[in-house]
């Protein structure tokens, strides 16, 4: 295609073939990249640039409308005096860079056919540079002939979502790429190999491009990467004779780098830590939990010491507690072909089998010893306001030791207990306590003192006290005439022991939280901390130093508290890049329908929030223990993460609420009010198409006959006298867990005015 004569070339009008066309300060970054690509032999359309040196002040005024100049020269040359449409594009000095693309910020105008529309288009491009308000940015204007392509689209020389540089991400539409980049058309999206083979499709019905053109696009990506020294974000078009054109090339600014290492996820720990943890909370609770689980994995031979050295079981990412899903058997681990059946060395397989056999028999007795020791230690601790600073620090240290043991034995019980041994959970007993407190007008704030089992409904937190779901107690519906939880079913020693260990761990967490909060109060009184909540952002070693030296970390006031500035939620499953950026991966355990957690089949309108109405299907990211109070009134429960053996899943089964867990991105799949059917048996969730089934108002809970007739498990044994295994507890006063520490616990057997035994621990598995 012919360009304008060299005699007309000047600093304010530069052709893409000129030497100065690669100077980004003169022609802008977009035009400079195209000039560089053209020099490298890439298929770039000819064009000219009205440079940043062009004095365009008043150029479009009617008095100067017909005067010759650089703009008119470009229009005449590339538009053939209006015979061919042009595209007038922005080319700012600060767009298409390595850190900021400014994609969509500036204006480009298509289908420019006459001189008047050309003048208007140039002014629009220049105005977009001024209106963007970017400091020190100058605007050049790129003029090129416009194609009438058959296909157009965007090609990423690396997958910006996963960070993989051995994958290409392609999106294409019929016609030019402007419909795609503007968001008007989603197009057909695919992941390609470096040779152009389709590895995965992410949208559209059928592949619109012939395979030879896919290979041509892959070669274009490789050549652009070689030319610019890195993977590029490319806009391209293919005309009707099959010629491929490069319309724009810029670095991929959102490329996170390839995510490597283990598959991580919040799911296994979200029930224990549904909120992001502060630094001190992570030191006190997350570290011992990880150490306890690691000891259990090593003891059973499930994971090698080398694997644990490479990747810990539990860690914090942006304040969130996450687990290595591979260590917990929730993500596939790659092994050689001959080791797929059992990747462990033969000697370790034998040791694991021997240990597991002995542990299965000895675990209940060993765990009871731990429980009795923890109960004794808890009972021996005075009120926290009576302890010295040194004693409070000792409580924190001893609490971490106790948690390590409790979590380790609880993990062993989980691995060695059959999945059918669910039993009655502490959350179920806590619900009964909440319902009874409401029926007897007992203050919710004092319920922790009289029935400490309710702590199972509140996640641990260093602060004024546990945040119980007290507001929901007034609307608790346990689907029976009396405000009690469903009767427990016969269970094994393993299930009872595991639940008892969980509850003790929660009590130890509460004790250490109160001890840390008391230290924060004292350090605030002596002027070491600006306020009591600042103790949350100290590490345990820093807290020890502050108590000893009366000095706080210099950057303490700059540390963000997750209570006031919640970090961005993590993907359900992800890997980390070299700079610890989480990159989502496909969920390893959840198929298209997720994982069924029981409860039968139910349907209802979707609710996305904290307070679902009766008969709704609650759709959440993870199973938060504070949702226990709303379980009985649900028609279904669906979560992106979680385990069928989690507390909330067990509680949902007890109340015959259909539950599905591990359904990826379900919170974005359905809208509030969509009527869905949840099958907790096979793990499927489907949208109910019948519009008539979508009520304007949510119906009340199903009738008792719909919930469970006389043959249902809950009613069949309601009056039976089962021989439940009960973990015996010492009959002595329980540690004071009141909010301010001034109250005293009532001795065992001594009842308060509400008729409950004050301060007595409710044995797990026993009837209330």
C-alpha positions in Angstrom: 0.0 0.0 0.0 1.4 3.4 -1.0 2.4 5.9 1.7 2.7 9.6 1.4 5.7 11.0 -0.4 9.0 11.4 1.6 9.0 15.1 0.8 6.0 15.6 3.0 7.5 13.8 6.0 8.3 16.0 8.9 8.6 15.7 12.8 4.8 16.2 13.3 3.9 13.5 10.8 5.9 10.2 10.9 5.3 7.1 8.9 5.5 3.7 10.6 8.5 2.8 8.4 10.6 5.9 9.4 13.5 5.6 11.8 11.7 7.9 14.4 8.6 5.7 14.4 10.0 3.5 17.2 10.5 6.6 19.5 7.6 6.2 22.0 8.0 9.8 23.3 7.3 11.1 19.7 4.7 8.7 18.3 3.3 7.2 21.5 3.7 3.6 22.8 1.0 2.0 20.6 2.5 3.3 17.3 6.1 2.6 18.5 5.2 -1.0 19.2 3.6 -1.4 15.8 6.6 0.2 14.1 8.9 -2.2 16.0 6.8 -5.2 15.0 6.8 -4.1 11.3 10.5 -3.9 11.3 10.7 -7.4 12.7 8.6 -8.6 9.8 5.3 -9.0 11.6 2.1 -8.4 9.5 1.3 -4.8 10.4 -0.8 -2.5 8.4 0.8 0.7 7.1 0.1 3.9 8.8 1.2 7.4 9.9 1.3 9.2 13.2 0.4 12.8 14.1 3.1 13.0 16.6 3.4 14.7 20.0 5.5 17.4 18.3 2.4 18.4 16.2 1.0 21.8 17.2 -2.7 21.1 16.9 -3.9 24.2 18.7 -6.9 25.5 16.7 -6.2 23.2 13.8 -9.8 22.2 13.4 -11.2 25.8 13.5 -13.5 26.5 10.5 -11.1 29.2 9.4 -8.3 26.6 9.0 -10.5 23.7 8.0 -9.2 23.4 4.4 -5.6 24.4 4.9 -2.9 21.8 4.1 -1.1 20.2 7.0 0.0 16.9 8.5 -3.5 15.7 9.3 -4.8 16.4 5.8 -1.7 14.7 4.3 -2.4 11.5 6.3 -6.1 11.5 5.3 -5.4 11.9 1.6 -2.7 9.3 1.6 -4.4 6.5 3.6 -8.0 7.3 2.8 -7.5 8.0 -0.9 -9.4 11.2 -0.6 -12.3 9.5 1.2 -12.5 6.4 -1.0 -11.3 4.1 1.8 -12.4 4.1 5.4 -9.8 4.9 8.1 -9.3 4.1 11.7 -8.1 7.0 13.9 -6.4 5.6 17.0 -5.0 6.9 20.2 -1.3 6.5 20.9 -0.4 8.0 24.2 3.1 8.0 25.7 1.9 6.2 28.8 -0.3 3.4 27.3 0.7 -0.1 26.3 3.6 -0.1 28.8 5.0 -2.9 30.9 3.0 -1.9 34.1 -0.1 -0.2 32.7 -1.9 -0.7 29.5 -4.5 2.0 30.0 -6.8 -0.3 28.0 -10.1 1.4 27.1 -9.1 4.7 28.6 -8.4 6.5 25.4 -10.6 6.8 22.3 -10.2 5.2 18.8 -12.7 6.0 16.0 -13.6 3.5 13.3 -15.3 4.0 9.9 -13.9 7.4 9.1 -14.8 8.1 5.5 -14.7 11.9 4.8 -12.6 14.9 5.8 -15.2 16.3 8.2 -15.5 13.0 10.1 -11.7 12.7 10.1 -11.3 16.1 11.7 -13.9 15.2 14.4 -12.3 11.8 15.0 -8.8 13.4 15.5 -10.3 15.9 18.0 -12.0 13.0 19.9 -8.7 11.2 20.3 -6.9 14.3 21.4 -9.7 15.2 23.9 -9.6 11.7 25.4 -6.0 12.3 26.3 -6.9 15.5 28.1 -10.0 14.1 29.8 -8.1 11.1 31.2 -6.2 13.4 33.5 -3.0 11.3 33.4 0.0 13.4 34.5 2.8 14.0 32.0 1.0 12.1 29.3 1.1 13.3 25.7 -1.2 12.1 22.9 -0.2 11.1 19.4 -2.7 10.1 16.8 -2.3 6.9 14.7 -4.0 6.8 11.3 -4.4 3.5 9.4 -6.6 2.1 6.7 -9.5 0.1 8.2 -9.9 -3.6 7.4 -13.2 -5.4 6.9 -12.1 -8.6 8.6 -13.8 -11.9 8.6 -12.5 -12.7 12.1 -10.9 -10.6 14.8 -9.9 -11.0 18.4 -7.4 -10.9 21.2 -4.5 -13.3 21.7 -2.5 -13.5 25.0 0.9 -15.1 24.7 0.5 -16.5 28.2 -2.5 -17.4 30.3 -3.0 -14.3 32.5 -5.3 -16.3 34.8 -3.0 -19.1 35.7 0.2 -17.4 34.9 1.3 -20.3 32.6 3.7 -19.2 29.9 3.3 -22.5 28.0 -0.3 -21.7 27.2 -2.0 -19.2 24.9 -5.4 -17.6 25.6 -7.4 -16.8 22.5 -10.7 -15.0 22.1 -12.3 -14.5 18.7 -15.5 -13.0 17.2 -16.9 -12.6 13.7 -15.8 -9.3 12.3 -13.3 -6.9 13.9 -12.0 -7.2 17.5 -13.7 -4.0 18.6 -16.9 -5.9 19.6 -14.8 -8.2 21.8 -12.6 -5.6 23.5 -15.6 -3.4 24.2 -17.5 -6.2 25.9 -20.4 -6.2 23.5 -19.6 -9.8 22.4 -18.1 -12.6 24.6 -16.9 -14.5 21.6 -15.3 -17.9 21.5 -12.5 -18.4 24.0 -9.9 -21.2 24.1 -6.7 -22.2 25.7 -4.1 -23.1 23.0 -0.8 -25.0 23.1 2.3 -23.1 21.8 1.7 -24.9 18.5 -2.0 -23.8 18.3 -3.7 -27.0 19.4 -6.9 -26.4 21.3 -6.5 -27.6 24.9 -9.6 -26.2 26.5 -12.6 -24.1 25.4 -14.2 -21.6 27.8 -17.1 -20.2 25.8 -19.0 -20.4 22.5 -20.6 -23.3 20.7 -18.1 -24.4 18.0 -14.6 -23.4 16.9 -15.1 -20.6 14.3 -11.5 -20.6 13.0 -9.9 -23.3 10.8 -7.0 -25.1 12.4 -4.4 -23.7 10.1 -5.3 -20.2 11.2 -5.0 -21.3 14.9 -1.5 -22.4 14.1 -0.8 -19.0 12.3 -2.0 -17.2 15.5 0.3 -19.3 17.6 3.3 -18.5 15.4 2.3 -14.8 15.6 2.4 -15.0 19.4 5.8 -16.6 19.3 7.2 -14.1 17.0 5.8 -11.2 19.0 7.2 -12.6 22.2 10.7 -12.9 20.6 10.4 -9.4 19.2 9.4 -7.7 22.4 11.2 -10.0 24.9 8.1 -11.3 26.6 4.5 -12.6 26.1 2.2 -10.0 24.5 -1.4 -9.0 24.5 -2.2 -8.9 20.8 -5.2 -7.6 18.9 -5.5 -9.2 15.5 -7.7 -9.5 12.5 -8.0 -11.9 9.5 -9.4 -10.6 6.3 -11.5 -12.5 3.8 -8.5 -13.8 1.8 -7.1 -15.4 5.0 -4.3 -12.8 5.6 -3.5 -12.3 9.3 -2.8 -8.8 10.6 -1.3 -7.6 13.9 -3.4 -4.6 15.0 -1.8 -3.9 18.4 0.8 -5.5 20.7 1.5 -4.7 24.3 3.0 -6.5 27.3 0.6 -8.5 29.5 0.4 -6.2 32.5 -1.8 -8.7 34.5 0.5 -11.7 34.1 1.0 -13.0 37.6 3.8 -15.4 36.8 3.4 -19.2 36.8 1.8 -20.5 39.9 3.7 -23.5 41.3 3.7 -25.5 44.4 0.9 -27.3 46.2 -2.8 -26.8 45.7 -4.1 -24.7 48.7 -7.6 -23.9 49.9 -9.5 -22.4 52.8 -12.2 -25.1 52.8 -10.8 -27.6 55.4 -10.1 -24.7 57.8 -12.9 -22.3 57.0 -15.2 -23.9 59.6 -12.6 -23.3 62.4 -11.4 -19.9 61.1 -14.1 -18.4 58.9 -12.6 -14.9 59.3 -9.1 -13.7 58.5 -6.7 -14.0 61.5 -4.6 -11.3 63.0 -0.9 -11.9 63.6 -1.4 -12.9 67.2 -4.3 -15.1 66.4 -2.3 -16.9 63.8 0.5 -17.5 66.2 -1.7 -18.7 69.0 -4.1 -20.9 67.0 -3.1 -21.6 63.4 0.4 -22.6 64.1 -0.5 -25.3 66.7 -3.3 -26.6 64.5 -0.9 -27.1 61.6 1.7 -28.8 63.9 -0.9 -31.1 65.4 -2.2 -32.2 62.0 1.4 -32.7 60.8 2.2 -35.0 63.7 -1.0 -37.0 63.0 0.0 -37.4 59.3 3.5 -38.4 60.2 2.3 -40.9 62.8 0.0 -42.7 60.4 2.5 -42.5 57.5 0.1 -40.6 55.4 2.6 -37.9 54.4 6.4 -38.1 54.4 8.6 -35.7 56.5 10.2 -34.4 53.3 6.8 -33.4 51.9 5.9 -31.6 55.1 9.2 -29.7 55.0 8.5 -28.6 51.4 4.9 -27.5 52.3 3.3 -27.1 55.7 -0.2 -28.4 56.3 -1.5 -25.0 57.4 -0.4 -21.5 56.7 -1.7 -18.0 56.5 -2.3 -16.2 53.1 -3.3 -12.6 53.4 -4.7 -13.4 56.9 -6.8 -16.3 55.7 -6.1 -19.8 57.1 -5.4 -22.2 54.3 -4.5 -25.8 54.1 -2.4 -27.9 51.7 -5.1 -29.9 50.0 -2.7 -32.5 48.8 -1.5 -33.4 52.3 -5.2 -33.8 53.4 -6.1 -36.0 50.4 -8.3 -33.3 48.8 -6.2 -32.7 45.8 -4.4 -35.1 43.4 -0.7 -35.5 43.9 1.4 -36.4 40.8 3.5 -39.5 41.0 5.2 -41.8 38.6 3.1 -44.4 36.8 4.3 -47.3 39.0 3.6 -45.4 42.2 0.0 -44.2 41.4 -1.6 -47.0 43.4 0.3 -46.1 46.6 3.1 -43.5 46.4 4.5 -44.4 49.8 7.7 -46.4 50.0 7.1 -50.1 50.9 8.7 -49.9 54.3 6.6 -46.9 55.2 3.4 -48.6 54.0 4.1 -51.5 56.4 4.7 -49.1 59.3 1.6 -47.1 58.5 -0.6 -50.2 58.4 0.9 -51.4 61.8 0.5 -48.0 63.4 -3.0 -47.5 62.1 -4.1 -50.8 63.5 -2.8 -50.1 66.9 -3.9 -46.5 66.9 -7.5 -47.4 66.0 -7.7 -49.6 69.1 -5.7 -47.2 71.5 -7.0 -43.9 70.3 -10.2 -43.5 72.4 -8.2 -44.2 75.6 -5.4 -41.9 74.6 -7.7 -39.1 73.7 -9.6 -39.4 77.0 -6.4 -38.9 78.8 -5.7 -35.7 76.9 -9.3 -34.5 77.5 -9.1 -35.1 81.2 -5.7 -33.4 81.4 -7.1 -30.4 79.5 -10.2 -30.2 81.7 -8.0 -30.3 84.8 -5.7 -27.6 83.5 -8.7 -25.4 82.6 -10.2 -25.8 86.0 -7.0 -24.8 87.7 -6.7 -21.4 85.9 -8.0 -18.5 88.0 -9.7 -15.5 86.4 -7.5 -13.8 83.9 -7.6 -10.5 85.7 -6.0 -12.2 88.8 -3.0 -13.5 86.8 0.3 -11.7 86.6 1.8 -10.7 83.2 4.2 -13.7 83.4 1.3 -16.0 84.2 -0.7 -14.7 81.3 2.2 -15.3 78.9 2.4 -18.8 80.4 -1.3 -19.3 79.6 -0.5 -18.4 76.0 2.4 -20.8 75.8 0.7 -23.7 77.5 -2.4 -23.1 75.4 -0.4 -23.6 72.2 0.9 -26.9 73.6 -2.6 -28.0 74.5 -4.0 -27.0 71.1 -1.2 -28.9 69.4 -2.2 -32.1 71.2 -6.0 -31.6 70.8 -5.7 -30.9 67.1 -3.4 -33.8 66.6 -5.6 -36.3 68.3 -8.7 -34.8 66.6 -7.0 -35.3 63.2 -6.2 -38.9 64.1 -9.8 -39.5 65.1 -10.9 -38.0 61.8 -8.6 -40.3 59.8 -9.4 -43.5 61.8 -13.1 -43.0 62.4 -15.5 -44.4 59.8 -17.3 -41.8 57.9 -20.7 -43.1 59.0 -19.8 -42.4 62.7 -21.1 -38.8 62.8 -22.8 -38.7 66.2 -24.2 -35.6 67.8 -22.1 -32.5 67.4 -21.3 -29.7 69.8 -23.1 -27.4 67.4 -26.2 -29.4 67.8 -26.0 -29.2 71.6 -25.2 -25.5 71.4 -28.4 -25.0 69.3 -30.4 -26.7 72.1 -28.8 -24.4 74.6 -29.6 -21.3 72.5 -33.2 -22.4 72.1 -33.7 -23.2 75.8 -32.1 -19.8 76.7 -34.6 -18.1 74.5 -37.5 -20.1 75.9 -36.5 -19.2 79.4 -35.6 -15.5 78.7 -32.0 -16.0 79.6 -29.6 -13.3 78.5 -27.6 -14.4 75.5 -24.6 -12.6 76.7 -24.5 -14.7 79.9 -25.1 -18.0 78.1 -21.4 -18.6 77.7 -21.1 -18.8 81.5 -24.0 -21.2 82.0 -23.6 -23.3 78.9 -20.1 -23.0 77.5 -20.9 -25.5 74.8 -22.4 -22.5 72.9 -18.8 -21.5 72.0 -19.0 -24.1 69.3 -21.2 -21.6 67.4 -18.7 -18.7 67.5 -15.3 -18.6 65.8 -12.3 -17.7 68.0 -11.3 -14.1 68.2 -9.2 -11.9 70.4 -11.5 -9.1 71.4 -14.3 -8.2 73.8 -15.7 -11.7 73.7 -17.2 -14.3 71.4 -19.7 -13.0 69.0 -22.6 -15.5 69.4 -25.5 -15.6 66.9 -27.8 -14.3 69.6 -30.0 -12.2 67.3 -31.0 -15.4 65.5 -32.0 -17.2 68.7 -35.4 -15.6 68.7 -36.3 -17.2 65.4 -34.8 -20.7 66.0 -37.0 -23.4 64.5 -35.9 -26.9 65.4 -38.8 -28.4 63.5 -40.3 -30.0 66.6 -42.6 -28.9 69.4 -39.9 -28.6 72.0 -36.8 -26.4 71.6 -34.3 -29.2 71.5 -32.0 -30.6 68.9 -32.7 -33.9 67.3 -31.9 -36.8 69.5 -28.4 -38.3 69.1 -28.0 -41.6 67.3 -25.8 -44.5 68.5 -22.3 -43.7 67.6 -18.8 -45.1 68.1 -16.0 -44.1 70.5 -14.1 -42.4 67.7 -16.9 -40.0 66.8 -17.6 -39.1 70.4 -13.9 -38.6 71.2 -13.4 -36.4 68.1 -16.3 -34.1 69.0 -15.0 -33.8 72.6 -11.6 -32.9 71.3 -13.0 -30.2 69.0 -14.9 -28.6 71.9 -11.9 -28.6 74.2 -9.8 -26.9 71.5 -12.4 -24.2 71.2 -12.4 -23.7 75.0 -8.6 -23.4 75.0 -8.8 -20.9 72.2 -11.2 -18.8 74.2 -8.9 -18.9 77.3 -5.9 -17.8 75.3 -7.9 -15.1 73.6 -9.0 -13.6 77.0 -5.4 -13.8 78.3 -4.1 -11.9 75.2 -6.9 -9.4 75.5 -6.0 -8.8 79.2 -2.4 -8.2 78.3 -3.5 -5.7 75.6 -5.5 -3.9 78.3 -2.5 -3.7 80.7 -0.1 -2.6 78.0 -2.6 0.1 77.0 -2.8 1.4 80.6 1.0 1.8 80.8 1.1 3.6 77.4 2.9 0.9 75.5 0.0 0.3 73.1 -2.2 3.1 71.6 -5.4 1.0 72.3 -6.3 -2.5 73.4 -7.0 -3.9 70.0 -3.4 -3.2 68.9 -2.4 -6.4 70.7 -4.1 -8.3 67.9 -1.5 -7.1 65.4 1.5 -8.2 67.4 3.3 -11.5 67.0 3.7 -13.6 70.1 7.4 -12.9 70.4 6.7 -9.2 70.1 4.1 -9.4 72.8 6.6 -11.1 75.1 9.1 -8.3 74.3 6.5 -5.6 74.9 5.7 -7.0 78.4 9.4 -7.3 79.3 10.7 -4.0 77.8 7.6 -1.8 77.7 8.1 -1.1 74.0 6.0 -1.9 70.9 7.1 -2.6 67.3 7.9 0.6 65.5 5.5 -0.2 62.6 2.6 -1.3 64.8 0.4 1.6 63.8 0.9 0.7 60.1 -0.3 -2.8 60.4 -3.8 -3.5 59.1 -6.3 -5.3 61.3 -8.5 -7.8 59.4 -11.4 -6.8 61.6 -11.4 -3.2 60.2 -10.0 -3.9 56.7 -11.0 -7.3 55.6 -8.5 -8.7 52.9 -9.9 -9.8 49.6 -11.3 -13.4 49.7 -9.2 -16.1 48.3 -10.2 -18.6 45.5 -11.7 -21.8 46.7 -8.5 -23.7 45.4 -5.4 -22.0 44.3 -1.6 -22.1 43.9 0.8 -19.3 44.7 3.2 -17.5 42.4 6.8 -16.6 43.3 5.5 -13.3 44.8 2.7 -15.1 46.8 -0.1 -14.1 44.5 -2.9 -16.6 44.6 -3.9 -18.1 41.2 -7.2 -20.1 41.1 -7.1 -23.6 39.9 -10.0 -26.0 39.2 -11.4 -27.6 42.3 -9.8 -31.0 42.7 -12.6 -32.9 44.4 -15.8 -31.3 43.2 -17.3 -32.4 39.9 -20.0 -30.5 38.1 -22.4 -31.3 40.9 -20.1 -30.9 43.9 -20.0 -33.4 46.8 -23.2 -34.6 48.4 -23.3 -34.2 52.2 -26.7 -35.8 52.8 -30.0 -34.5 53.9 -32.1 -35.8 51.0 -33.6 -33.6 48.2 -35.1 -30.2 48.6 -35.7 -27.0 46.6 -36.3 -23.4 47.3 -35.3 -19.8 46.3 -31.6 -19.0 46.5 -30.5 -16.7 49.3 -27.1 -15.0 49.3 -26.5 -13.5 52.7 -26.4 -13.9 56.4 -30.1 -14.1 57.4 -32.0 -16.4 55.1 -35.8 -16.6 55.4 -37.6 -19.9 56.1 -37.6 -22.3 53.2 -34.7 -20.7 51.4 -31.7 -22.5 49.9 -28.6 -20.8 51.4 -25.7 -20.4 49.0 -22.3 -19.6 50.7 -18.6 -19.6 50.0 -17.8 -21.7 53.0 -19.5 -23.4 56.0 -19.3 -20.8 58.8 -20.1 -22.2 62.2 -22.2 -19.1 62.9 -24.7 -20.4 60.4 -25.7 -23.2 62.8 -28.7 -21.2 64.1 -30.3 -20.9 60.6 -29.8 -24.5 59.5 -33.1 -25.8 60.8 -35.2 -23.3 58.7 -33.4 -24.0 55.4 -34.7 -25.9 52.5 -31.1 -26.6 51.3 -27.5 -25.6 51.8 -24.8 -25.2 49.1 -21.2 -24.2 49.7 -18.2 -23.6 47.4 -15.9 -25.4 49.9 -16.2 -27.7 52.9 -16.3 -31.3 53.8 -19.3 -33.7 54.2 -17.9 -34.4 57.7 -17.7 -30.8 58.8 -19.8 -29.7 61.8 -22.2 -27.7 59.8 -22.7 -30.6 57.3 -23.4 -33.0 60.1 -25.8 -30.6 61.7 -27.6 -30.1 58.4 -28.0 -33.9 58.0 -29.4 -34.1 61.6 -32.1 -31.6 60.5 -32.6 -33.3 57.1 -31.4 -30.2 55.2 -30.1 -31.2 51.8 -26.5 -30.1 51.6 -23.9 -30.0 48.8 -20.3 -28.8 49.3 -17.4 -28.2 47.0 -19.4 -26.7 44.2 -17.0 -24.2 42.6 -18.1 -20.6 42.0 -21.7 -21.4 43.0 -22.1 -17.9 44.6 -21.7 -16.4 41.2 -23.7 -19.0 39.4 -27.1 -18.3 40.9 -29.0 -15.1 41.6 -31.1 -14.3 44.7 -34.5 -15.7 44.1 -33.5 -18.4 41.6 -35.3 -21.6 42.5 -32.9 -24.5 42.7 -33.1 -28.1 43.7 -30.4 -29.5 46.0 -29.8 -33.3 46.1 -27.6 -34.0 49.0 -27.3 -37.7 48.1 -25.7 -37.5 44.7 -24.3 -33.9 45.2 -26.2 -32.2 42.4 -27.7 -28.7 42.2 -29.9 -27.7 39.3 -32.0 -24.7 38.4 -35.8 -25.4 38.4 -37.0 -24.1 35.1 -40.7 -24.0 35.9 -41.4 -20.3 36.4 -44.5 -21.2 38.4 -42.3 -22.6 41.1 -40.7 -19.3 41.8 -42.9 -17.7 44.6 -43.1 -14.0 45.3 -42.7 -14.8 48.9 -40.7 -17.6 50.5 -43.0 -20.2 52.0 -42.7 -21.3 55.5 -40.9 -24.5 56.6 -42.3 -27.8 55.4 -44.9 -29.6 57.4 -43.7 -32.2 59.9 -44.8 -35.0 57.6 -42.5 -33.5 54.9 -39.6 -33.3 57.2 -39.7 -36.8 58.5 -42.5 -39.2 59.3 -42.6 -41.9 61.9 -40.0 -43.9 60.0 -37.5 -41.1 59.9 -34.2 -41.7 61.8 -34.9 -38.8 64.2 -38.3 -40.0 65.2 -37.7 -43.7 65.2 -35.3 -43.5 68.1 -36.7 -40.4 69.8 -37.8 -42.3 72.9 -35.3 -45.1 72.9 -32.7 -45.4 75.6 -29.5 -45.8 73.7 -26.2 -46.8 75.3 -24.3 -43.7 74.2 -20.6 -43.5 74.8 -20.0 -40.5 77.0 -16.7 -38.9 77.7 -16.8 -38.4 81.5 -15.8 -35.0 82.8 -14.6 -34.0 86.2 -17.4 -32.8 88.5 -15.8 -29.5 89.5 -16.3 -25.8 88.8 -15.6 -24.8 85.2 -13.2 -22.0 84.4 -14.9 -18.6 84.5 -15.7 -17.6 80.9 -17.7 -14.5 81.6 -17.0 -11.5 79.4 -15.3 -9.3 82.1 -14.0 -12.1 84.3 -15.8 -10.9 87.4 -18.3 -13.7 87.7 -17.7 -17.1 89.2 -18.8 -20.5 87.9 -21.3 -22.5 89.8 -20.2 -25.8 91.2 -21.2 -28.9 89.4 -24.8 -30.0 90.3 -25.7 -26.5 91.5 -28.4 -25.0 89.3 -29.1 -21.4 88.4 -32.6 -19.8 88.5 -33.2 -20.9 84.9 -32.8 -24.6 85.9 -29.6 -25.3 84.2 -26.5 -26.7 85.8 -24.2 -23.7 86.1 -20.7 -24.1 84.7 -21.1 -27.8 84.1 -19.7 -29.2 80.8 -22.2 -31.0 78.8 -20.9 -34.5 78.0 -20.7 -35.0 74.2 -23.1 -37.7 73.1 -25.4 -37.4 76.2 -29.0 -36.4 76.0 -30.0 -33.0 77.3 
